[in-house]
Amino acid sequence: MKPLIHRTKIVATIGPASDSPAIIRSLLNAGMNVARLNFSHGDYSDHAQRIQRLRSAAAEMDLPLMILQDLQGPKIRVGSLPQDFICLQPHTSLTLVPNADFSAQPHTVGIDYPDLAEEAIPGTPILLDDGLLELRVEAVQGRAVQCLVIKGGLLKSRKGVNLPTLNLRLPSVTAKDEQDLGFGIDQGVDLISLSFVRHSDDIRHLKRLLTAQGSQIPVLAKLEKPQAIANLDAIIEASDAIMVARGDLGVELNPEKVPLIQKKIIQRCNERGKPVITATQMLDSMIEHSRPTRAEASDVANAIIDGTDAVMLSGESAIGKYPVEAVKMLAKIAIAVEPAIEFANYPPTRIEDTDAISEALHAIDDTLDLQCIVALTETGYTARLASQERPKAPIVAYTPHEHIYRYLSLIWGIRPVLTQFPNSSLEHLLPKIEADLVQRQFAAPGDKILIMGGLPMGTAGGTNFLKIHTLPQPTDLGAESP
């Protein structure tokens, strides 16, 4: 196991370019902490094979790895086109009809949202293919919506449709999502993301579906709709993690608004101790090229400076020519940027014993030259509490639970270690921790560390102690590893 280097975590989407055992191992070596599986693409056989390969590689390399299942959500798409594409000329007409009514007529395209004619009115903008093409509704006749092409271009089958001014009557979890959810539960994924979240009730609905199947898998809200920004605080409160999904967000909103919205979302998540991923087109040029543009490198750096827990690759690692190089580049940028960041110390949102622990941790980390912070955690709470303070010292989190071990892979600055807590005192566990830190190269004899957790050991509860400790010399170190 390698010592912790970059503290900002790296999410890589696994696809045809990155799903071989050799590439997966290379991605882990390069710094991948979370593997994302996009359920908008691929079948269950593909995903099951990828999950098996990811789990096998992580176990062989003794590395923690979270697997993120990204549900498709209520995404509207154009249907299949006769020649797989149609060329739209500006100032020409195009008629949109439900897929069920579609026939290969000139200037007609099917879409998979049958209620569009009931909701669209003349003047409604319709964006296609991430906003590259734009239509304007001219008239509605029955179930057909007649449009004028404002921005033309090549429209391919199954491209996305966005209606930024309409509050559509779409379910938060589709029938496909429910089927995919059952598959994800059976496969033991570590985190499930819900796309196109608009309200906190969307998250609660998904959690009820999970509970009904006997699962407590954490849920991530993807923020990509204007309604989500309007309901930001409630969604953060209801969710276990957040993703700034800048692709659809930049289509639904004006692109110039996205940078400040990104900063706002990250700040709110940091204040509340909720992990947040910044995603979409981080290193988009690396789909084709071995190096990113200067603007892309600056974009990644700014997200890290903003305080994001993780940065994410989509097409770069799923279908790109340089998936491993893209992960290495994110790691290099993080390593270069993180030492220069002065993170804000947010005041506690409520006053509890753990808030005093957090304040003390922050002061000790500022005052002492700590080699690392050791968090002993049953639920992950102690480690997340330490991460929220964004300490200078890396956090090594010892937990006896495999699902917590993998979940902590997402959290800023944490290096999880799977171990069993004896039903005894901290003094009994301490020699094992000392030996393990040295063996994993997280600390050396004579280094000063800070230990935090809850007493009694082995019991889930509030974090209630901090201990400043110096690692003894080799002759005094225990030989047993946790």
Buried (B, 14 or more C-beta within 10 A) or exposed (E): EEEBEBBBBBBBBBBEBBBEEEBBBBBBBBBBBBBBBBBBBBEEEBBBEBBEBBBEBBEEBEBBBBBBBBBBBBBBBBBEBEEEEBEBEEEEBBBBBBBEEBEEEEBBBBBBBEEBBEBBEEEBBBBBBBBBBBBBBBBBEEBBBBBBBBBBBEBBBEBBBBBBEBEBEBEBBBEBBBEBBEBBBEBBBBBBBBBBBBBBBBBBBBBEBBEEEEBEBBBBBBBBBBBBBEBBEBBBEBBBBBBBBBBBBBBBBEEEEBBEBBBBBBBBBBBBBBBBBBBBBBBBBBBEBEBBEEEBBEBBBBBBBBBBBBBBBBBBBBBBEBBBBBBBBBBBBBBEBBEEBEBEEBEBEEEEEBBEBBBBBBEBBEEBEBBBBBBBBBBBBBBBBBBBBBBBBBBBBBBBBEBBBBBBBBBBBBBBBBBEBBEEEBEEBBBBBBBBBBEBEBBEBEBBBBBBBBBEBBEEEEBBEBEEBEBBEEEEBBEEBB
